[in-house]
Amino acid sequence: MNQLENSKEETYLEKFLKIDSKPFPISDSVDYYSQTSPDQIKLHYVEHPNQGDLKGVLFVFLGYGAYIDFYGNHFSQFASQGFRVFGLDREGFGKSGGERGVFGVDPLQDQIDFVDFIVEQNNLQDTKKYIFGVSLGALLSARMVQLRPQYFDGIIHIVPYYRNHDSIEVSGFKRFLLKSICFFNGYGVIARKSRTPEFDEFQSYLIEQDIDSVVLIRYKQVEYGLKIQDDFQREILKFTHIPLFVAKAEGDWVVSNEEIDRVYELNTNPSKQLVNYRGAIHAMMQQDGYYQQIVKDSLEWLQRINE
């Protein structure tokens, strides 16, 4: 098991600012609209064409609040090894249309529809299909695998949102209270919880300076995530067959690493791999020094199972 030691010399914000963020080479080549919204909501999507022979198509679904244009450099390495990469901004996030910071009608169905659109538009029906999911994007992609058990050929999960961290678990009376709040004020913003001065500095920068990021979370979005978690657990045995790469952050306080371990142990595919990144936080895809190692490890795994 590979592990990456965390450097204490740089803050979270300094690691974030060191990233050479570049957009994908192709974006919105054809106008694409949400199929679930009653309105004409245009969704922003990107592509990184493969170099050399096509080995497979990789669909990228990010975590809550992230935007796809930030990750062009991250996924150029997959493209350089023959994987054609497509990514999507959710409705209300990044450069997609909709009310800022508000989910569309059905983010899960939006991801499914996007895959179908890309496959049909580019005649990729017979091409191997993989998913790279981060946090919420990982949870939603896990449901996609459960709904289409034989459709995808492998899945990469980075800090997957299978279950909340114990410190923010919502169960019992808290779950009932959340439902009540959602009934009256579902789009209300949840008060931001202070973690450490170092992390607060990083998050404050995203709120104040990174206009494409969304940090604040609404009650209704938490309820939606919990519902998808429930659905995922209910059909967990439909997720045990898929080739699975999982990356977890040792210092994660957003998702449950214990649940990640449990889901990983249930998986019976001999190609599965779990990597624990020492000292990493949930946002390690936005941390210089970490994201490079994640890309390296997951790409090497993808190349192995693609052979």
C-alpha positions, 0 to 999 in steps of 0.5 A, a space after each residue: 500500500 502506497 502512502 504519502 507523507 504530509 509536509 508540514 512546511 506549507 499550509 493548505 492554502 499554500 499547497 492549493 495556490 501552487 497548483 498550475 490549474 489549466 482548463 481542458 483543451 475542449 469545452 462545450 463542443 456541442 450545447 448540452 442541456 439538463 434533461 431533468 430540469 423543466 427549464 433550459 439549463 445549459 450544463 458545462 462539460 469538457 473533454 481531453 482527447 486521448 493521445 495515441 490509440 484509444 484505450 477507454 473513456 473516463 468520465 469525471 464527476 467531482 465533489 460538491 462545490 468543485 468545478 471541472 475547469 480547475 482539473 485540466 492539468 490533473 487529467 491530461 496525464 490520463 489522456 496522454 496514456 490513451 484515455 479520452 476524458 470527459 467531465 461535467 459541472 453540475 447544474 448550479 455549479 462551476 460554469 453550468 447554468 442554474 441558480 448558483 450553489 443549488 442542485 438541479 432536480 436530480 444530480 444522479 440522473 444528470 450524470 447518467 444522462 451525460 454519459 449517455 449523451 457522450 457515448 451516443 454523440 461520439 459513438 463510444 458504445 463499444 469502448 471501455 468505460 470508466 469513472 473517476 469520482 470524487 466525494 459526492 461524485 464518487 457516491 453518485 457514480 457508485 449508484 450509477 454502477 448499481 443501476 447499470 451493473 455491467 455497463 462500466 469497466 472500472 471505477 476510481 473513487 477519491 474520498 468517496 462520500 459513502 457515509 458522513 464522518 462521525 463528527 457530522 453524522 446525521 441520524 435519528 433525531 438529527 435526521 428528523 430535524 433535518 427533514 423538518 428544516 428542509 420542509 420549511 427552509 430547504 434552501 437555507 445555508 448551513 452555518 460553516 463549522 470552524 475546523 483549524 485556523 489553517 483550514 479556515 484560511 484555505 476555505 475563506 480564500 475559496 469563498 472570497 477569491 475563487 469565484 467558481 468554487 461553492 463552499 456553503 452547503 444548503 440543508 436540502 443538499 445534505 438531505 439529498 446526499 443522505 438519501 443517495 447514501 441510503 439507496 447505496 447501502 440498500 443495494 450495496 451487493 450490486 457494487 461488489 463486482 466492479 474493479 475498484 480503486 479507492 483513495 482515502 485521506 488519513 485526516 478526513 473529517 468529512 467522510 467516514 474512513 471506516 465506511 470506506 474500509 467496509 465497502 472496500 472489503 465487501 468488494 470481491 474483484 481481485 483488481 481492487 486497490 486501496 490507498 491511504 494518504 497520510 496526513 491528507 485532508 478531504 480536499 487532497 485533490 486541491 493540494 499540491 504534492 497530493 493530487 500528483 500522487 493520486 493521479 499517478 497511483 490511480 492511472 497506474 491502476 487503470 492501466 493495469 486493469 485495462 490490459 
